[in-house]
Each structure stands twice: as C-alpha cells, then as structure tokens.
Amino acid sequence: MTQSAHNNPVRVDKWLWAARFFKTRSMAAKAVKGGKVHVNGNRAKASTGVKIDDRLEITKGETAFEVDVRGLSEQRGPAAQAVQLYEETPASREHREVQASERRAARMTMPRPSLRPDKKQRRELRRFKQGE
C-alpha cells in the first residue's frame, strides 16, 4: 500500500480495485462508466482523481456503499490492507444490514422443494411455463 503524504490523487477505478470493491480493474472501470460510482456527490469518470477525505457512493448490484477515503493505493494488496483504505459510514452500514435481513426474510418465505425435479417433472414445468 502506497500511502500518499502529498495527497496525490489516484484514479477512481484503480482505487476501487485496490480497495477490493471489484475483482478486476476493468470491472471497476465498467461500474464507473455505468454511473454506479459518485465522488463527492458527482458522477465520476474512470480517470477521476480520488483524494483522502473524499466521499464515494458505490452501487454494486442491490448493495450500496457510502465510504470515506482514508488511504490511497494504486496496487491491490491483502484484504487487511484494503480495509484500511476506506471507512464506511454508519448510515451506510446500517442500511446494508437492513437490506440483508430483508433479503433473508424474503428467502425464508419462498418454498424450496426438498428434491430436484426428475425428467418427467422438468418436462411438465417447461410445458407449464411455455403455456402449452
């Protein structure tokens, strides 16, 4: 992790990759290009510079993160170091926990079959779904 004493900006796509929000840098750049990342309330481009104390809003699937930048790095390191690059806001953490509990509750209400359907049952399901 290269801490920047001079607060030199780091590209947002590199920072997201280094902070382990995305598995690859190209995935991070794609998310930025798709409008899923905002820096200090403004939609970011992949080349947007991130500095210490910037606030990032990151949407990843159904999950939204709001983090404050605490460190800068252009290289991906261990997860323990990546966690030190940011601090999630308490409101964001609480919102994610509420969403996770709602998803768990919704999953519990859906009936799950005990066995996989056999070939005959799969054909019947296919016919039913296709409206035959």
FIVOZA-452398 format. One record per atom (N, C-alpha, C, O): x, y, z; atom name. Coordinates in pm, 1 decimal, padded with zeros to 6 digits. Each point is the difference from the previous one (the first is absolute). Example, Ala and Ser with C-alpha at 12.3 -4.5 7.8 and 13.67 -1.06 7.14 Angstrom:
BEGIN
[node [01319.0,-00569.0,00780.0],N]
[node [-00089.0,00119.0,00000.0],CA]
[node [00090.0,00120.0,00000.0],C]
[node [00103.6,-00001.9,00066.5],O]
[node [-00138.6,00106.9,-00138.5],N]
[node [00082.0,00119.0,00006.0],CA]
[node [-00077.0,00109.0,00073.0],C]
[node [00050.9,00110.8,00016.9],O]
This chain:
BEGIN
[node [00085.8,-00117.2,00000.0],N]
[node [-00085.8,00117.2,00000.0],CA]
[node [00089.7,00122.5,00000.0],C]
[node [00086.0,00015.8,00086.7],O]
[node [-00106.9,00069.3,-00183.6],N]
[node [00080.7,00121.4,-00006.9],CA]
[node [-00081.2,00116.1,00053.4],C]
[node [-00084.8,00055.1,-00070.1],O]
[node [00110.7,-00018.8,00192.7],N]
[node [-00066.8,00115.5,00058.8],CA]
[node [00058.4,00125.4,-00061.8],C]
[node [00121.8,00014.0,-00010.8],O]
[node [-00207.5,00075.7,-00029.2],N]
[node [00046.1,00122.5,-00062.7],CA]
[node [00001.8,00111.8,00103.3],C]
[node [-00104.9,00042.1,00048.7],O]
[node [00224.1,00005.4,-00015.6],N]
[node [00011.9,00108.1,00098.1],CA]
[node [-00041.6,00132.9,-00061.7],C]
[node [-00043.1,00091.3,00070.4],O]
[node [00056.2,-00081.3,-00201.8],N]
[node [-00033.3,00124.7,-00067.7],CA]
[node [-00144.4,00002.4,-00047.7],C]
[node [-00042.6,00097.0,-00062.8],O]
[node [-00032.9,-00202.0,00091.5],N]
[node [-00139.7,-00008.8,-00039.5],CA]
[node [-00014.5,00010.0,-00151.8],C]
[node [-00093.1,00063.6,-00049.6],O]
[node [00186.2,-00127.3,-00025.1],N]
[node [-00010.9,-00005.0,-00145.3],CA]
[node [-00119.6,-00087.1,-00037.1],C]
[node [-00014.1,-00110.9,00051.5],O]
[node [-00071.3,00159.6,-00139.6],N]
[node [-00119.7,-00078.7,-00034.3],CA]
[node [00034.7,-00131.7,-00069.8],C]
[node [00100.5,-00011.1,-00070.2],O]
[node [-00186.4,-00087.2,00091.8],N]
[node [00010.8,-00131.0,-00063.2],CA]
[node [-00125.7,-00019.5,-00082.7],C]
[node [-00109.0,00038.4,00042.4],O]
[node [00123.5,-00098.0,-00160.3],N]
[node [-00117.3,-00026.5,-00084.7],CA]
[node [-00103.1,-00080.7,00078.5],C]
[node [00034.9,-00093.5,00071.9],O]
[node [-00161.9,00130.4,-00086.4],N]
[node [-00104.6,-00064.9,00078.0],CA]
[node [-00011.8,-00147.7,-00034.9],C]
[node [-00026.7,-00081.0,00088.8],O]
[node [00045.7,00043.1,-00214.7],N]
[node [-00010.5,-00142.2,-00034.5],CA]
[node [00113.6,-00080.6,00063.2],C]
[node [-00021.6,-00113.5,00042.6],O]
[node [00142.3,00170.3,-00035.9],N]
[node [00112.2,-00068.4,00066.5],CA]
[node [-00026.0,-00011.5,00149.6],C]
[node [00027.2,-00103.6,00060.6],O]
[node [-00079.9,00210.1,-00001.6],N]
[node [-00024.6,-00000.7,00144.5],CA]
[node [-00106.5,-00103.5,00035.2],C]
[node [00015.2,-00073.4,00097.6],O]
[node [-00123.3,00066.6,-00176.2],N]
[node [-00105.5,-00097.7,00027.3],CA]
[node [00053.0,-00142.6,-00009.8],C]
[node [-00039.2,-00087.0,00077.8],O]
[node [00127.5,00063.8,-00172.8],N]
[node [00060.5,-00132.5,-00016.2],CA]
[node [00093.5,-00028.7,00117.9],C]
[node [-00002.3,-00109.7,00055.8],O]
[node [00083.9,00207.5,-00018.3],N]
[node [00094.4,-00018.6,00110.5],CA]
[node [-00074.0,-00018.8,00132.8],C]
[node [00046.3,-00074.2,00086.7],O]
[node [-00160.6,00140.7,-00070.4],N]
[node [-00077.7,-00011.4,00123.8],CA]
[node [-00090.0,-00123.3,-00000.8],C]
[node [-00075.8,-00022.5,00094.3],O]
[node [00084.1,-00056.9,-00200.6],N]
[node [-00070.7,-00127.3,-00012.8],CA]
[node [-00151.2,00013.8,-00006.4],C]
[node [-00071.8,-00087.8,00047.8],O]
[node [00022.7,00195.6,-00105.6],N]
[node [-00142.7,00009.4,-00026.1],CA]
[node [-00035.1,-00077.8,-00126.2],C]
[node [-00112.0,-00048.9,-00014.5],O]
[node [00209.0,00037.7,-00077.4],N]
[node [-00019.3,-00074.2,-00123.9],CA]
[node [00117.6,-00093.9,-00019.9],C]
[node [00112.2,00030.0,00040.7],O]
[node [-00138.6,-00144.4,-00103.9],N]
[node [00101.1,-00103.3,-00015.9],CA]
[node [00107.0,00038.6,-00101.8],C]
[node [00116.9,-00034.8,00016.3],O]
[node [-00156.8,00106.4,-00120.8],N]
[node [00096.7,00043.2,-00100.8],CA]
[node [-00013.6,00149.8,-00022.1],C]
[node [-00102.5,00060.5,00031.4],O]
[node [00206.7,-00003.1,-00085.1],N]
[node [-00003.5,00143.3,-00027.4],CA]
[node [-00098.7,00030.7,-00111.9],C]
[node [-00064.7,00104.8,00001.6],O]
[node [00052.5,-00194.9,-00098.5],N]
[node [-00094.9,00023.8,-00108.9],CA]
[node [-00144.0,-00002.5,00051.8],C]
[node [-00084.8,00073.8,-00050.2],O]
[node [00056.5,-00157.8,00149.9],N]
[node [-00133.8,00000.6,00060.3],CA]
[node [-00024.8,00131.7,00073.1],C]
[node [-00110.6,00053.9,-00003.3],O]
[node [00213.2,-00003.2,00068.6],N]
[node [-00012.1,00128.1,00069.6],CA]
[node [-00024.0,00112.0,-00100.9],C]
[node [-00085.0,00086.2,00022.1],O]
[node [00159.7,-00087.1,-00132.8],N]
[node [-00017.0,00103.0,-00102.4],CA]
[node [-00138.5,-00008.0,-00062.8],C]
[node [-00060.3,00102.7,-00031.1],O]
[node [00009.9,-00224.1,00012.5],N]
[node [-00133.6,-00018.5,-00057.4],CA]
[node [-00107.5,00055.5,00094.3],C]
[node [-00096.1,00062.4,-00045.0],O]
[node [00112.5,-00085.2,00174.9],N]
[node [-00095.0,00052.3,00098.2],CA]
[node [00002.8,00152.3,00002.3],C]
[node [-00104.3,00064.7,00009.3],O]
[node [00223.3,-00008.5,-00017.7],N]
[node [00013.2,00146.1,-00001.1],CA]
[node [-00065.8,00056.8,-00124.7],C]
[node [-00074.3,00097.9,00006.9],O]
[node [00102.1,-00159.9,-00120.3],N]
[node [-00057.7,00046.7,-00126.8],CA]
[node [-00152.2,-00012.7,00000.2],C]
[node [-00069.5,00081.1,-00061.3],O]
[node [00017.9,-00183.2,00130.4],N]
[node [-00144.2,-00021.5,00007.3],CA]
[node [-00071.4,00089.2,00099.8],C]
[node [-00121.1,-00012.6,00017.9],O]
[node [00193.5,00102.7,00047.7],N]
[node [-00063.6,00092.2,00093.6],CA]
[node [-00024.3,-00057.8,00138.1],C]
[node [-00082.5,00052.1,00075.1],O]
[node [00152.6,-00158.4,-00040.7],N]
[node [-00019.1,-00064.8,00129.7],CA]
[node [00089.1,00056.9,00108.7],C]
[node [-00009.5,-00040.8,00115.8],O]
[node [00096.7,00135.4,-00152.0],N]
[node [00092.8,00057.7,00097.1],CA]
[node [-00009.9,00152.1,-00005.2],C]
[node [00005.6,00060.3,-00107.2],O]
[node [-00020.4,00000.9,00225.0],N]
[node [-00004.3,00145.3,00012.2],CA]
[node [00108.5,00043.0,00098.3],C]
[node [00016.2,-00060.7,00105.9],O]
[node [00056.9,00164.5,-00140.9],N]
[node [00103.4,00055.2,00086.8],CA]
[node [-00047.9,00136.6,00047.8],C]
[node [-00021.8,00090.3,-00080.7],O]
[node [00005.8,-00075.4,00210.5],N]
[node [-00049.1,00124.7,00060.4],CA]
[node [-00131.0,00046.1,-00063.3],C]
[node [-00020.2,00119.3,-00022.2],O]
[node [-00068.4,-00214.4,-00006.7],N]
[node [-00132.2,00032.1,-00053.4],CA]
[node [-00005.8,00018.4,-00150.1],C]
[node [-00108.9,00017.4,-00054.7],O]
[node [00221.8,-00020.6,-00013.9],N]
[node [00002.6,00017.9,-00145.3],CA]
[node [00033.3,-00132.2,-00067.5],C]
[node [00083.1,-00077.0,00048.1],O]
[node [-00149.7,00052.4,-00160.3],N]
[node [00027.9,-00122.2,-00075.6],CA]
[node [00145.7,00001.9,-00045.7],C]
[node [00049.1,00101.4,-00049.7],O]
[node [00018.5,-00213.2,00066.8],N]
[node [00143.3,-00006.7,-00027.6],CA]
[node [00028.0,-00060.8,-00136.8],C]
[node [-00080.5,-00076.1,-00053.6],O]
[node [00195.4,00110.8,-00001.2],N]
[node [00055.9,-00067.6,-00116.3],CA]
[node [00111.6,-00088.8,00052.6],C]
[node [00044.4,00017.4,00113.5],O]
[node [00001.8,-00112.4,-00194.5],N]
[node [00104.2,-00092.1,00044.8],CA]
[node [00128.3,00074.3,00035.8],C]
[node [00075.6,-00044.8,00086.2],O]
[node [-00050.7,00157.5,-00151.6],N]
[node [00123.6,00074.1,00025.3],CA]
[node [-00014.3,00103.2,00112.4],C]
[node [00095.5,00071.8,00029.9],O]
[node [-00210.8,-00063.8,00031.2],N]
[node [-00020.2,00094.3,00109.2],CA]
[node [00096.5,-00031.1,00114.0],C]
[node [00017.5,-00115.9,00037.8],O]
[node [00044.4,00219.0,00015.9],N]
[node [00094.5,-00017.8,00109.1],CA]
[node [-00069.1,-00010.5,00134.2],C]
[node [-00092.2,00076.1,00029.4],O]
[node [00136.7,-00169.9,00051.7],N]
[node [-00052.7,-00018.4,00135.5],CA]
[node [00108.0,00044.8,00096.6],C]
[node [00116.2,-00038.3,-00013.2],O]
[node [-00155.5,00120.0,00110.7],N]
[node [00093.3,00048.4,00101.3],CA]
[node [-00049.6,-00044.4,00137.1],C]
[node [-00115.1,-00040.8,00015.6],O]
[node [00202.5,00049.4,00081.9],N]
[node [-00038.2,-00033.8,00137.0],CA]
[node [-00110.0,00097.0,00044.1],C]
[node [00003.9,00118.7,-00032.3],O]
[node [-00100.5,-00170.4,00105.5],N]
[node [-00117.3,00070.4,00051.7],CA]
[node [-00109.0,00021.2,-00104.7],C]
[node [-00098.4,00068.1,00028.8],O]
[node [00112.2,-00124.2,-00150.0],N]
[node [-00109.7,00003.0,-00096.8],CA]
[node [-00105.2,-00100.3,00043.8],C]
[node [00031.2,-00098.5,00066.9],O]
[node [-00156.4,00123.8,-00104.8],N]
[node [-00109.0,-00091.9,00029.2],CA]
[node [-00043.4,-00066.8,-00129.3],C]
[node [-00031.6,00068.0,-00097.7],O]
[node [00030.0,-00200.6,00096.5],N]
[node [-00041.0,-00076.4,-00116.6],CA]
[node [-00130.5,-00070.9,00027.3],C]
[node [-00020.5,-00055.8,00107.7],O]
[node [-00068.0,00058.4,-00206.0],N]
[node [-00125.0,-00075.8,00005.4],CA]
[node [00011.1,-00106.0,-00108.6],C]
[node [00006.7,00032.5,-00118.5],O]
[node [-00004.9,-00158.9,00158.8],N]
[node [00022.9,-00111.6,-00091.0],CA]
[node [-00121.6,-00090.7,00002.2],C]
[node [-00042.5,-00045.2,00106.3],O]
[node [-00013.4,00018.5,-00223.1],N]
[node [-00112.2,-00091.9,-00011.9],CA]
[node [00049.5,-00125.4,-00069.8],C]
[node [00051.8,00005.3,-00111.6],O]
[node [-00068.5,-00117.0,00178.5],N]
[node [00046.6,-00127.7,-00052.5],CA]
[node [-00115.2,-00099.2,00010.7],C]
[node [-00025.1,-00056.3,00106.5],O]
[node [-00044.6,00035.6,-00218.2],N]
[node [-00118.3,-00085.5,00001.9],CA]
[node [-00110.8,00070.7,00078.7],C]
[node [-00035.3,00114.2,-00029.4],O]
[node [-00018.2,-00183.4,00128.9],N]
[node [-00103.3,00059.6,00085.6],CA]
[node [00060.1,00073.4,00119.4],C]
[node [-00071.4,00068.3,00073.5],O]
[node [00199.9,-00081.9,-00054.3],N]
[node [00066.7,00055.2,00116.9],CA]
[node [00061.1,00136.0,-00030.3],C]
[node [00065.3,00018.4,-00102.7],O]
[node [-00086.8,00075.6,00192.3],N]
[node [00056.6,00134.0,-00014.4],CA]
[node [00092.9,00026.6,00118.7],C]
[node [-00035.6,-00023.9,00115.4],O]
[node [00153.9,00073.3,-00146.2],N]
[node [00098.8,00034.8,00101.7],CA]
[node [00022.1,00150.1,-00004.0],C]
[node [-00000.1,00060.8,-00107.0],O]
[node [00019.1,-00001.7,00223.2],N]
[node [00041.6,00139.5,00009.9],CA]
[node [00123.6,-00000.3,00088.9],C]
[node [-00007.9,-00029.4,00119.3],O]
[node [00122.7,00062.5,-00179.0],N]
[node [00126.4,-00011.0,00071.5],CA]
[node [00078.3,00130.3,-00007.3],C]
[node [-00012.8,00077.2,-00095.1],O]
[node [00093.7,-00054.9,00197.3],N]
[node [00093.9,00110.9,00002.2],CA]
[node [00138.9,-00057.0,-00026.5],C]
[node [00038.9,-00100.1,00060.3],O]
[node [00035.4,00163.2,-00149.8],N]
[node [00134.1,-00045.8,-00035.5],CA]
[node [00096.3,00036.1,00113.2],C]
[node [00010.1,00116.5,00038.4],O]
[node [00060.6,-00216.6,00014.8],N]
[node [00095.7,00020.3,00109.1],CA]
[node [00144.3,-00024.5,-00043.6],C]
[node [00093.5,00038.1,00070.5],O]
[node [-00075.2,-00101.1,-00185.6],N]
[node [00134.2,-00027.7,-00049.9],CA]
[node [-00003.8,-00014.6,-00150.8],C]
[node [-00105.7,-00024.4,-00058.1],O]
[node [00221.2,00039.5,-00005.2],N]
[node [00009.9,-00010.0,-00144.8],CA]
[node [00093.8,-00113.8,-00036.7],C]
[node [00101.9,-00022.0,00065.5],O]
[node [-00137.7,-00049.7,-00170.8],N]
[node [00085.2,-00106.1,-00049.2],CA]
[node [-00034.2,-00025.7,-00146.3],C]
[node [-00116.4,00003.6,-00039.7],O]
[node [00219.7,-00029.5,-00039.1],N]
[node [-00019.6,-00036.4,-00139.7],CA]
[node [00023.4,-00148.3,-00020.4],C]
[node [-00020.5,-00051.3,-00110.0],O]
[node [00063.4,-00019.0,00215.2],N]
[node [00027.9,-00142.2,-00009.5],CA]
[node [-00094.5,-00076.8,00090.7],C]
[node [-00029.4,00042.1,00111.8],O]
[node [-00017.0,-00154.5,-00161.6],N]
[node [-00087.9,-00085.5,00078.0],CA]
[node [00084.8,-00081.1,00097.4],C]
[node [00097.7,-00063.7,-00039.4],O]
[node [-00135.3,00066.6,00164.6],N]
[node [00073.7,-00072.8,00101.9],CA]
[node [-00091.8,-00094.9,00074.9],C]
[node [-00110.6,-00028.0,-00046.0],O]
[node [00154.4,-00021.5,00159.8],N]
[node [-00083.7,-00089.4,00081.1],CA]
[node [-00126.7,00071.6,00048.6],C]
[node [-00004.5,00122.8,00007.7],O]
[node [-00095.8,-00200.7,00024.0],N]
[node [-00127.9,00055.9,00044.4],CA]
[node [00015.5,00084.2,00125.9],C]
[node [-00069.9,00099.8,00017.5],O]
[node [00160.9,-00139.7,00069.6],N]
[node [00022.7,00076.4,00123.4],CA]
[node [00047.5,00141.4,-00030.6],C]
[node [-00038.4,00094.4,00069.0],O]
[node [00121.0,-00078.9,-00171.3],N]
[node [00045.6,00133.5,-00039.4],CA]
[node [-00109.5,00074.8,-00074.6],C]
[node [-00012.5,00121.6,00014.5],O]
[node [-00066.6,-00192.4,-00093.9],N]
[node [-00105.5,00064.3,-00078.7],CA]
[node [-00104.4,00064.7,00090.3],C]
[node [-00052.4,00106.6,-00032.5],O]
[node [00021.9,-00169.8,00145.2],N]
[node [-00098.8,00054.0,00093.2],CA]
[node [00047.2,00132.0,00059.6],C]
[node [-00082.0,00083.9,00037.4],O]
[node [00212.7,-00065.0,-00028.2],N]
[node [00053.7,00123.5,00056.4],CA]
[node [-00008.9,00117.7,-00096.1],C]
[node [00024.7,00113.8,00039.8],O]
[node [-00059.5,-00139.3,-00165.9],N]
[node [-00009.3,00107.5,-00099.1],CA]
[node [-00129.1,00080.8,00012.2],C]
[node [-00008.8,00111.0,-00052.7],O]
[node [-00091.1,-00165.5,00121.4],N]
[node [-00128.7,00069.5,00008.6],CA]
[node [-00065.7,-00025.8,00134.3],C]
[node [00038.1,-00089.4,00075.5],O]
[node [-00138.7,00171.9,-00049.0],N]
[node [-00082.3,-00016.9,00119.6],CA]
[node [-00144.4,00017.8,-00042.4],C]
[node [-00038.4,00105.5,-00050.3],O]
[node [-00041.2,-00209.0,00070.9],N]
[node [-00140.8,00007.0,-00039.0],CA]
[node [-00077.5,00082.9,00101.8],C]
[node [00024.1,-00010.4,00120.3],O]
[node [-00116.7,00092.5,-00168.1],N]
[node [-00078.3,00083.6,00090.7],CA]
[node [-00097.7,-00087.2,00079.0],C]
[node [-00046.5,-00101.9,-00051.1],O]
[node [00014.9,00140.4,00174.0],N]
[node [-00093.5,-00079.6,00080.8],CA]
[node [-00137.5,-00013.8,-00065.4],C]
[node [-00062.3,-00105.8,00009.4],O]
[node [00014.6,00210.7,-00075.2],N]
[node [-00130.5,-00006.9,-00066.0],CA]
[node [00001.8,-00103.2,-00112.2],C]
[node [-00096.4,-00074.6,-00017.5],O]
[node [00204.9,00070.2,-00058.0],N]
[node [00013.4,-00096.7,-00108.8],CA]
[node [00003.1,-00142.5,00054.2],C]
[node [-00066.4,-00088.7,-00053.8],O]
[node [00142.4,00066.9,00159.1],N]
[node [00010.6,-00133.1,00060.0],CA]
[node [-00136.8,-00046.1,00050.1],C]
[node [-00039.5,-00114.7,-00021.4],O]
[node [-00032.1,00204.7,00088.1],N]
[node [-00132.5,-00034.0,00053.1],CA]
[node [-00096.4,-00032.2,-00114.2],C]
[node [-00076.8,-00095.8,00008.6],O]
[node [00080.7,00175.3,-00115.1],N]
[node [-00088.6,-00021.8,-00115.0],CA]
[node [00028.4,-00136.0,-00064.7],C]
[node [-00093.2,-00071.6,-00036.7],O]
[node [00222.4,00035.3,00022.4],N]
[node [00034.7,-00129.7,-00058.1],CA]
[node [-00048.4,-00114.9,00087.6],C]
[node [-00047.1,-00101.1,-00052.3],O]
[node [00057.7,00114.4,00185.2],N]
[node [-00045.2,-00104.9,00090.7],CA]
[node [-00150.9,-00017.8,-00007.4],C]
[node [-00049.7,-00112.5,00005.6],O]
[node [-00023.7,00223.1,-00018.3],N]
[node [-00145.7,-00007.8,-00013.0],CA]
[node [-00036.7,-00070.8,-00130.3],C]
[node [-00088.3,-00085.8,-00001.5],O]
[node [00155.9,00121.7,-00107.5],N]
[node [-00026.6,-00065.4,-00128.3],CA]
[node [00029.8,-00149.3,00007.1],C]
[node [-00076.4,-00080.7,-00053.0],O]
[node [00185.7,00043.2,00117.2],N]
[node [00036.8,-00141.1,00011.0],CA]
[node [-00104.2,-00077.3,00080.2],C]
[node [-00035.8,-00111.9,-00036.6],O]
[node [-00012.7,00170.3,00144.8],N]
[node [-00102.3,-00068.8,00080.3],CA]
[node [-00130.7,-00012.5,-00077.8],C]
[node [-00069.8,-00100.5,00013.2],O]
[node [00035.4,00201.0,-00093.9],N]
[node [-00121.0,-00009.2,-00083.4],CA]
[node [00014.0,-00110.3,-00104.3],C]
[node [-00095.0,-00074.1,-00025.3],O]
[node [00213.6,00062.8,-00035.5],N]
[node [00021.9,-00106.8,-00098.8],CA]
[node [-00008.6,-00137.3,00065.7],C]
[node [-00056.0,-00093.4,-00057.3],O]
[node [00112.7,00081.3,00180.0],N]
[node [-00008.6,-00127.7,00071.3],CA]
[node [-00144.5,-00036.2,00030.9],C]
[node [-00040.6,-00115.1,-00016.0],O]
[node [-00037.0,00213.8,00060.5],N]
[node [-00140.2,-00025.1,00032.7],CA]
[node [-00078.2,-00039.4,-00124.9],C]
[node [-00085.0,-00088.9,00005.2],O]
[node [00113.2,00154.5,-00116.3],N]
[node [-00070.3,-00032.9,-00124.2],CA]
[node [00036.2,-00140.7,-00045.8],C]
[node [-00085.1,-00073.4,-00050.3],O]
[node [00211.2,00036.2,00067.7],N]
[node [00043.9,-00134.0,-00040.1],CA]
[node [-00068.1,-00107.7,00084.1],C]
[node [-00029.9,-00108.4,-00050.1],O]
[node [00005.6,00138.0,00177.8],N]
[node [-00062.2,-00097.9,00088.8],CA]
[node [-00146.4,-00023.1,-00035.2],C]
[node [-00053.4,-00107.8,00026.2],O]
[node [-00012.5,00207.8,-00085.3],N]
[node [-00141.5,-00014.9,-00032.8],CA]
[node [-00022.3,-00076.9,-00129.5],C]
[node [-00110.7,-00047.8,-00024.8],O]
[node [00213.8,00035.2,-00058.2],N]
[node [-00013.6,-00073.3,-00125.3],CA]
[node [00014.0,-00149.0,00025.4],C]
[node [00096.0,-00044.5,00062.9],O]
[node [-00192.4,-00032.4,-00112.0],N]
[node [00012.4,-00145.1,00020.1],CA]
[node [00111.2,-00057.9,-00086.4],C]
[node [00015.9,00037.5,-00116.2],O]
[node [00059.8,-00128.4,00173.6],N]
[node [00107.0,-00068.5,-00073.6],CA]
[node [-00034.7,-00147.4,-00008.6],C]
[node [-00033.1,-00062.1,00101.0],O]
[node [00040.3,00006.3,-00219.2],N]
[node [-00025.5,-00144.3,-00009.5],CA]
[node [00111.4,-00078.4,00069.2],C]
[node [00115.6,00042.2,00001.9],O]
[node [-00152.5,-00156.4,00054.4],N]
[node [00098.8,-00080.4,00070.2],CA]
[node [00089.6,-00077.0,-00097.0],C]
[node [00115.0,-00030.5,00031.8],O]
[node [-00168.0,-00000.9,-00150.1],N]
[node [00076.1,-00073.0,-00100.7],CA]
[node [-00003.2,00074.2,-00132.9],C]
[node [-00089.7,00080.6,-00025.3],O]
[node [00188.4,-00108.5,-00059.3],N]
[node [-00001.3,00055.7,-00133.7],CA]
[node [-00105.9,-00073.6,-00082.0],C]
[node [-00023.1,-00119.0,00021.3],O]
[node [-00041.5,00189.2,-00115.2],N]
[node [-00099.8,-00069.1,-00082.3],CA]
[node [00067.0,-00102.5,-00091.6],C]
[node [00110.6,00020.7,-00049.8],O]
[node [-00182.5,-00133.3,00029.0],N]
[node [00054.0,-00098.8,-00092.7],CA]
[node [-00034.1,00041.8,-00143.6],C]
[node [-00057.4,00106.6,-00022.2],O]
[node [00092.8,-00190.2,-00073.4],N]
[node [-00014.3,00037.0,-00141.0],CA]
[node [-00146.1,00028.0,-00036.2],C]
[node [-00028.5,00096.3,-00071.3],O]
[node [-00062.0,-00177.3,00118.5],N]
[node [-00142.4,00017.0,-00030.5],CA]
[node [-00049.8,00132.4,00059.9],C]
[node [-00071.2,00075.0,-00066.5],O]
[node [00107.9,-00047.0,00189.7],N]
[node [-00043.2,00124.1,00064.1],CA]
[node [00060.5,00122.8,-00068.7],C]
[node [-00065.5,00103.8,-00009.5],O]
[node [00190.0,-00114.9,-00038.6],N]
[node [00060.5,00111.5,-00073.5],CA]
[node [-00076.3,00028.5,-00127.9],C]
[node [-00023.0,00115.9,-00034.5],O]
[node [-00017.0,-00222.9,-00037.3],N]
[node [-00079.7,00019.0,-00122.2],CA]
[node [-00131.9,00068.7,00032.4],C]
[node [-00042.6,00090.8,-00071.4],O]
[node [-00022.1,-00134.3,00179.4],N]
[node [-00127.5,00060.8,00039.2],CA]
[node [00018.6,00147.6,00036.2],C]
[node [-00081.9,00084.3,-00036.5],O]
[node [00189.2,-00054.4,00108.1],N]
[node [00028.4,00139.8,00034.7],CA]
[node [00024.1,00084.1,-00124.4],C]
[node [-00050.0,00112.0,-00010.7],O]
[node [00127.0,-00166.4,-00083.6],N]
[node [00029.2,00072.1,-00123.7],CA]
[node [-00127.7,00027.6,-00077.0],C]
[node [-00020.3,00110.8,-00049.7],O]
[node [-00067.7,-00212.9,00039.5],N]
[node [-00127.9,00017.0,-00070.8],CA]
[node [-00086.5,00105.5,00069.3],C]
[node [-00062.7,00083.1,-00065.8],O]
[node [00060.1,-00087.5,00199.0],N]
[node [-00079.6,00095.9,00075.9],CA]
[node [00051.2,00142.9,-00020.3],C]
[node [-00079.0,00092.6,-00018.2],O]
[node [00213.0,-00075.0,00021.3],N]
[node [00056.4,00133.4,-00015.7],CA]
[node [-00018.0,00053.3,-00141.6],C]
[node [-00015.7,00120.5,-00019.4],O]
[node [00018.0,-00209.6,-00080.0],N]
[node [-00015.2,00044.5,-00137.8],CA]
[node [-00145.9,00013.4,-00039.7],C]
[node [-00029.7,00048.3,-00109.3],O]
[node [-00062.3,-00090.1,00196.1],N]
[node [-00142.4,00017.4,-00025.1],CA]
[node [-00058.4,-00101.9,-00095.0],C]
[node [-00094.3,00030.6,-00073.0],O]
[node [00148.1,-00150.8,00072.4],N]
[node [-00053.2,-00104.8,-00088.4],CA]
[node [-00111.1,-00074.4,00067.3],C]
[node [-00057.2,-00091.9,-00058.6],O]
